[in-house]
């Protein structure tokens, strides 16, 4: 019976060694998924920050247009107020206008995050009131 106990101990040690290999294999399978999820979260976070900045750019351009008025250089002035990171469009809208800011987002390798986000703001021409 002592011999049976010894054989059981050896079998148990072999199972423990095999279990360590299984943990390594599981880690090798799970690690790329965790890395991809972490990277995707970073890309989505960056897209959110760019989206907020794009909305701010549209609001800044609309504010500058309301103060400046609808003169000949209003498009260039709106672009200057928005900053370099946004492409600005100004469209008439009734007695006011709509400012649309287009901002590029760094593309993720999987194509999940949008490459472009937009921000919109509206204003009323002060001289028309």
N, C-alpha and C positions, 0 to 999 in steps of 0.2 A: 504494500500500500504506500510505503514511503516513495517507491519508485513512481507510482501513479501521481503523487503530489508533485514530484519533480518534473514530470512530463507536462503537467498542467501549468506549472510556473513558466516553463519554456514556451509553451503555446501562448500564454498570456503576454510574455515579453515580445514574441513575434507579432502578435496583434497590435501591440502598442507601437512597434516600429512601423508596421504597415499603416497605422492610423496617422502617424506623422507625415508620411508620404501623401496620404489623402488630403490632409490639411494644406499641404503645399500645392497640390493640384487644384484644390478649390480656390485657394488664394490666387493662383495664376489665372483662373477663369473669371473670378469676380473683380480683380484689380482693374482690367481695362474698362469694364462697365462703370466702375466708380470714377475713374479718371475722366471718361467721356461725360458723365453726369456733372462732375465738377466743372469741366470746361464749358459745357452748355450753360450752366448756371452763370458763369462769368460772362459769356457772350450775351445772355439775356439781360443781365444786370447792366452791361455796357449799353445795350440797345435802349434800356429804360432811361438811363442817364442822358443819352443823346436825344431821346424823345422829349424829355423835360426841357433840355437846352434849346431844342428846336421850337418848342412852344414859347419859351421866353424870347427867342429871337423874333418870332412873329409879333409878340406883344410889344417888344421894344420898337420894332419898325412901325407898327400901327400908332403907337404913342408919338413917335417922332413925326409921322405924317399928320396927325391931328394938330400938333403944335405948329409945324412948318406950313401946312396947307398943300394945295394941289398944284404947285408950280411946275415949271418945266423939268426941274431936277429931282422930282419927288421919288422916282424909282431908284436913282442912285443914292439919294439920301436915306431911303428905307434900307437899302442894301448895306450902307455904311453903319446904320444903327443896329442892324441884325448881327453884324460881324462876319468874319471870313468863313465860318463853318456852315453857312446856310445860303441857299440860292432863293431869292425873294421874288415873288410875283405879287403885283398889286392889281386887283380887279375892281371895277366900279360895282356898287351894289346899292341901288336906290339913291338916297341922299348921302350915302357913305361909301365905304370901300371895304374890301376883304383883302387881308394880307395872308399869303400862303408861303410858309417857309419849308423848303425841302432840304433835308440834312442826310448825309450819307452815314451809314453804319458799317463798321468793320464786319465783313462777311465771315460767318462760321464755316468750317469745312463741310458741314452736313447740309447746308442750305435751309436751315430751320428759321434762323433769325432774318427778318427783312433787311434788305440792303439799303432801303431808303425809308425815312419816316418824315411825316409832315406835321407842321404846327399851323394852326389857323387863328387869326384874330380879326376882329371887325372894329371899324371906327366910323365916326360921322364927321364929315368935313365941317370945320368950325365956321367958315365963312358962309355956309349955306343955311345956317340956323336963323 
